[in-house]
């Protein structure tokens, strides 16, 4: 605590905070220009000068630490003269183009001149020779408006870690430029635009422009990835013009390219506006009444003939919690079957199962913010820039500002490589063995947390027995990592006070993802990094509301809130006032088999696009062709919806109420900013409409009704009110009761260790390349490929190939190739990328027209392919 | 008895031969002051390009909220109004929009004959506002007569 006097006001502040921070806390205004709360102070603008008793000259308050007993004056005639002098020098060559300046109305220079009462300048300086605006994508830099305060450079370097911008030249010629002087190619997070005090850095997609004071800011949650960053939609005349942020949020006001620029899919021309019914092989627009009755009659017909088990449903992580809840209720109470599933079957459910068995928790054990203070972070099989950029910034900040030792284990180069203490270029598919190898080293070198393992875990000895049988040589051969690297990685994790383990899509999407996640959880338990702050395990998956989707019980195994039908039947029957089905329900692979053999006759899809998003999409495509009746509700006519018999237009995240759950189990509220376009409706209301037409209404009139019911039935939602979710929302963890029979009375249990054989393809001579599928850097799921802004950065999916292989095949950037496996083929342009190791090609799954998933035969993300140049 | 009558007649005759103050509107019109606040005009450069830069200050300052602008920017970042709607039915002809305009892009003409048969036709779009207002009733009457 430091007690100081600022302008005759006693101010107490925490030790180490600056005078500016202390003054801001006390509500005393000190003018600033180059100061930006997200970054370290630059003290270059001299605006924040204050007089301190005992100092013979004015001090910059942004970087002077407040000391006990200081007497500070922020507003004296001398200071005012100095500040005016500074402002006049800035105004000398700052064009007063305020009426057409994009920053007008929220410009720090404008506000300061107004507040300081400066109306013009008498400094006889010539305006700078204007340098042509560089032709960058999405972001525009105007040198004549720039005051070189370096806020953009520093935020790019310190917060985002992209370090794409630098200051070039000195004096009058000083300007912001890219590192190599060429066009900007960075993460395109737009933080430089948000940081800029003037209009020098501006948002290029804000073409259809509006003034800041006209825009209504609606605080909502970004639905594109599972980090769930808070953002503000800037709305005018029923249109979102841009996205801004508030610094007082859990993501500290930082957004990635998806949040900042990817919102415009909601205004895409492809949006569905009316319900469609297939007649004579074509989808034709009809009225809501006709469509719902058609759907309801056909569903009723099929149910009465073949029983409710012949109807299956697929939901998606694009939906809100309310939509997911209504979807599974529709199936369980209106249709009368447990046949609900989603893409989580191939991804997140595996991890949840693994973490439930070992740690008794259904997702990340700690919050994202805690990552900053970790001693070591093991990042396995994920490039955060592609999946959840918000996580990447946390890791980068942890590595640089808090000296956390980051280990990156990936089969490709990642954006985190330059921040890592150790990079392990493992072979695809060998993350599981890497974890085993590290555990072996940790046990050998006695680095494990004996006290934690003895006191809080069980099944250690059986696990160790199995682990001892795995030879080290096999692990090294399988992972392709040198023993030296493996030992140093194990030492870093074993010796760290707190270590966090983060794993992502490459692990989760594997067929053996369950085993892999269990091995990683074993590693966390062995080193005692569980159940305490700034440690733990974080499973990361790109898809927006994947955690909420699982929480809402959109799976055959569990009712909402991971409750077994055997235990919670009475609760649900009393709340829903209907019976619950007793059948087991079908998972996605079983639905595909059911469609093929005719046992499943109708398919209801809410937001799901299996042909783009599911592994083994080729088989799904032929199976869906055999379905008698397919209903799809989506915001776009996706490849799957094109095969449907009835299509309902759904409302996007900006047009509906609801809640989303992010990867750290933070439940946040969406606030509607717009009216749905055309006749589109929120998904829950479409389901209610169909249910009513079937004669079994679910009793929902608003999204709040659904939420209220969720608080009655889901244990970790109990007592939650919607108004509690304002702001940063609430963390609600679905902890499984500690000490149940799985874990022998202790909170944690080791999982058995198993190694799987490396999947070898018999046709490896014919198909020489291993193809990894993953996510494209600037896209999130397939929804964002409808965003014109993001398509500007990546118009179509590219096949990434290593320079060696490209040389061997004589391919260059942009050459069209046909990629084929035994499952199918697609064609795409080639991109030679140094991050890809030899013998491996990488294909993004985001693009529906590319359909990389069609090539995959099993539930894996790896398959063997061959490349043929297209002529 | 005749005296009051003559007195009255005198007054009548005085006004009968004095200069008329009424006007045969709409054939004849009063000359209006140059600062008259009549219908708005969006001014253009000699090249025919609109002067308005869509800074929204007129729409912001308008107390009657009768101006609605949809702004756009050209590729070289020059801003212009994609549409500019002014609802004369709401306008109170205060002239704040003219005062606030940083580009002298909106001015008020001396035209005051603005009656229409429907409320919708009182909403003027950008193209109408860019053209100088036509003198309407007088010319029509002349045609008829």
HADDOCK unambig.tbl for C-alpha pairs under 7 A between the chains (distance, minus, plus):
assign (segid A and resid 99 and name CA) (segid B and resid 55 and name CA) 4.89 0.50 0.50
assign (segid A and resid 100 and name CA) (segid B and resid 53 and name CA) 6.46 0.50 0.50
assign (segid A and resid 100 and name CA) (segid B and resid 55 and name CA) 5.77 0.50 0.50
assign (segid A and resid 100 and name CA) (segid B and resid 79 and name CA) 6.52 0.50 0.50
assign (segid A and resid 207 and name CA) (segid B and resid 72 and name CA) 5.71 0.50 0.50
assign (segid A and resid 207 and name CA) (segid B and resid 73 and name CA) 5.21 0.50 0.50
assign (segid A and resid 208 and name CA) (segid B and resid 71 and name CA) 5.70 0.50 0.50
assign (segid A and resid 208 and name CA) (segid B and resid 72 and name CA) 4.29 0.50 0.50
assign (segid A and resid 208 and name CA) (segid B and resid 73 and name CA) 6.33 0.50 0.50
assign (segid A and resid 209 and name CA) (segid B and resid 71 and name CA) 5.49 0.50 0.50
assign (segid A and resid 209 and name CA) (segid B and resid 72 and name CA) 5.62 0.50 0.50
assign (segid A and resid 210 and name CA) (segid B and resid 71 and name CA) 6.50 0.50 0.50
assign (segid A and resid 211 and name CA) (segid B and resid 56 and name CA) 6.96 0.50 0.50
